[in-house]
């Protein structure tokens, strides 16, 4: 997807950020025995096993934490990769300048009191940004807790020493430092490994999208989890999301701050439906970012995707220790669009030989209580299911605290781990509930290499459903990388014409000139002309007032439907003009538009409106009288592909209507997609000052697709 309308300069390359997140030497500036922050960072580095050099800087004390200090960064003779700054706000800028003078180009600024603290703080943060730009500094923060690079044992995060975090393949970036610490604890409790945890703070210099860019290339990371409060660089988010999707590294995001839907253009239905959060939903779907609704979903979904990677399909094979859990899995799989195919005949035959007489060899498979006594049974069933050939991912549901005879649990887990390792498809091992992995079992799970994902079945199955959605999009993007929207239009208005609201007649002429089919119409300026037009088009007809000042014509009595003869046309013409002249101030009236009355088909809306952050947003949904009633609409930002439009139509609650519900004629999906793309192409080409373009209704009846009404508005710029 192109981001031409949102381009911003790229500040840091992933290679440049390696110097920040993979330091070999660190200086703690403001280190002090009297500072709790200093104590926490010193302890985190020490307990975390950092094997590089740590230096302590404090001009007021000769020692800190039992180590000698220097007064200034410039007094250090050894090379320093990173400065962790925890001095008062008034001293931060001078410390950063001193770091630059000493050749230190990376810093983490714990100190608060900047952009979040009013005008003075905002001014100080701008000075920090300017200093960083002049001196080439990569600064994390200010108002950040820092980061933990788990595989490399760099713990520059207060409180990290409290958690036994295992190295893993989930990279986490959080704009909330406190929640970053909370999530660290949750990762540890669920025994989910981390590659990197970053608190981005105020993002004066290094932003959330910079961190994502680094994680796309970081070799230990397979999935990227984000806690987002504000999207500060939308173009960069789109760029790095596209990189991640292409690289097969899923992004899972918890974006908070949902707000009331706000109108972007008061005059258009589309504007009334495009609120900030709905647009973000659309952007995430279009970019392949998996949006979740809770911290638990964020962690578990990331863990599932880190375990599975891109899946080749939606078919799940299941072996469980519980028949009740099998029922839960079946129900939740249906909710999530996960397929539970029947096992192949040879698999069923093999399972029948292994299972007790009271067991049934179907998917999901209840291995029954016999697995409690026989430590080989679970592993043997997993071997058969894993090689079934008809599944894309294998789920083993079993708790590691299940009651078994001494030694039997360990032997059973050894066999399970062996079977899962040999499976030719991705595998997940999950307990039924999210009680966390007991400490006494963590070493065993790690040693065996079990693909353990905690959180419980509900979260795991939700994660698998999202993994399958993301995998579908990943495969699609591997084969379709170019946008359909790429060229100009057949006919475009001159720059001086692009002002204000256009009448329907003027808008429809532009649409027709650019290949968008519209219902036939004739503009009449008197009653005789209206009658002649009706006879030419054929009764029954529709009459509508034509005025750039009347955008919602029916609200003022400017529309008459199903007119079947000359007297009704003359009467309707007179009534429409009379209704317009009663308005104050009187609108400019160009005449009355006469069109044939259409019946049947599905009435849709297709419109584009400008969002102040993301640019042009395409809305497709149920139209006509259903627009405000059902608010059934799907959104994407422009430009879009045919696959994007097809996905939008499939997302509608009324999608069944397009397929021909209750014997009605099915809509030609390809023809409909083509028309929507023509509308989007026109809008995207005219994007410089196009405010909104809407066709409502867009009537679809079999292969006949035509607009029945149109609205077009230009912005002042």
Secondary structure, 3 states (H helix, E strand, C coil): CCCHHHCCCCCCCHHHHHHHHCCCEEEEECCCCCCHHHHHHHHHHHHHCCCCEEEEECCCCCEECCEEEECCHHHCCCCCCEEEECCCHHHHHHHHHHHHHCCCCEEEECCCCCHHHCHHHHHHHHHHHHHHHHHCCEEEECCCCEEEECCCCEEEECCHHHCCCCEEEEEEEECCHHHHHHHHHHHHHCCCCEEEEEECCCCCCCCHHHHHHHHHHCCCCCEEEEEECCCCCHHHHHHHHHHHHHHCCEEEEEECCCCCCCCCCCCCHHHHHCCHHHHHHHHHHHHCEEECCCHHHHHHHHHHHHHHCCCCCCEEEEEECCHHHHHHHHHHHHHHCCECCCCCHHHHHHHHHHCCCCCCCCCCEECCCHHHHCCCHHHHHHHHHHCCCCCCEEEEECCCCCCCCCCHHHHHHHHHHHHHHHCCCEEEEECCCCCCCCHHHHHHHHHHCCCECCCCHHHHHHHHHHHHHHHHHHHHHHHCCCCCCCCCCCCCCCHHHCCCEECHHHHHHHHHHCCCCECCEEEECCHHHHHHHHHHHCCCEEEEEECCCCCCHHHHCCEEEEECCHHHHHHHHHHHHHHHHCCCCCCCCCEEEEEECCCCCEEEEEEEEEECCCEEEEEEEECCCHHHHHCCEEEEECCCCHHHHHHHHHHCCCHHHHCCHHHCCCCCHHHHHHHHHHHHHHHHHCCCCEEEEEEEEEEEECCEEEECCEEEEECCC
